[in-house]
Amino acid sequence: MKNPNQPFEWYDRARYGLFIHWGIYSLLGRGEQVLFRERLDHREYEKLARRFNPGKFDADDWARQAKAAGMKYAVLTTKHHDGFCLFDSAHTDYTSVKTAAGRDLVGEYVRAFRRHGLRVGLYYSLADWRFPAYFDGSAKDPKAFSAFRSTIHEQVRELCTNYGRIDVLWFDGGWPHDAATWQSGKLDRMIRRLQPHVMINDRLHGGGGGNVKPVGKASLRRHGYYDTAEQHAPGVQPVRRPIETLRTTHDSWWGYCKGDPHWKSPREAVRLLSHAAGCGANFLLNVGPKADGTFPVPFQRILMETGRWLAGNGEGVYDTVEGILDLRTLGWSTLKGKALYLHVHYWPGREAIVYGLANRVRSARILGTGQSVRVAQDGLHVRLQDLPARAPDPACSVIKLNLDGAPREDPSVVHLWEQGRALGSLSRWVSTTAGS
């Protein structure tokens, strides 16, 4: 069991969070990168700040929905690549405080989510597409880039100073420069002085597709740092530290896109959450609120479904670690203490077969219903029998196996296409069971 007194341990227990991409781009409804993708006139785009006045924004309502969904933390875009800030900054007038909204939206978010017992994260993009120096880099005009970079550092200081305890800092937008050009080490040291307990994602020092190029050993830090897997399941990590998989809820856009009808279904969101837990990762599910400050209705349905599912199955998600065994014909697994949780995405009918477990199974039950499951164990085969003919939960059913010790895979097990292993056990499997 992890020590809850350690400042970073909460992150590994959380497993589910809310990502919020919101800004003046929501008025156009063509995603968060419309300024760059369509090469819009900056002067016309910046006029959106005169119209951005989200009269229906209620940070407490956002927090209530996130908490009911089973989320443990959230991350809000304080400034995206377009440069518009949702917070009060002494370094620019291009903020929600000094334009039409007249509100510190970051401050409202922070206070509300804290009130509802959720951890608070802030996203900040190093990029700012309004400045030629960002694209030119330090070589072409060192003085201009230095001034630009200084503003970036000072805005991060404001975020670390003006909003109390921050639990996550989520950096983005480092492309095309490396960590040395951004002076990421200097920025990191300032952050740690002001917020020593904060979790920092990999994109400050190097990591994440299309982001900061790593320089030096800072990208290898483990305690207080984590990796990101954008739009895909976690793979093999170069550094063994926490990881977060982040997903959009419709086709590809993070900001509100009114023309994209390809929303993930509520059941798909549950399965992505389950899969992330099986990989030992947090699942950061994104929403692009509308310009008025409300969550789109399809996203609200997703939140309701994940909340329903976690109410019965959260034991197999929160505070778990990545699973063991090859369970691909059923789904995935998670571990906690002496329990093995089978996340069954593909319900097999009356019997499920698990192979390779080194432990003895003491008992088994279906989490969502509490129904006991009959277990027959022969060598490395575990047969779960007399199961319901249909999946108890159409999104994902979870079966808890109580074991005689910490879950272990038998060392003799060879996985499909695994290299560098003696295959004698597979040869014996064929010779003793094949009909020829």
FENVENPE-V32337 format. One record per helix or strand. SS is the DSSP state (@ for helix, = for strand). FROM is the first residue (numbers start at 0). TO is the last residue. Records with the same first field share a line. If there is no record, write none. Layout:
SS->FROM-TO ; FROM-TO
//
This chain:
@->8-13 ; 23-26 ; 33-36 ; 41-49 ; 58-67 ; 104-114 ; 131-139 ; 141-160 ; 178-181 ; 183-193 ; 201-203 ; 216-219 ; 265-277 ; 296-315 ; 423-432
=->15-19 ; 29-29 ; 72-78 ; 84-84 ; 94-94 ; 118-124 ; 167-171 ; 177-177 ; 198-200 ; 212-212 ; 224-229 ; 242-246 ; 256-256 ; 281-286 ; 320-321 ; 330-335 ; 338-343 ; 351-354 ; 356-356 ; 360-365 ; 371-371 ; 373-377 ; 380-384 ; 396-402 ; 408-408
//
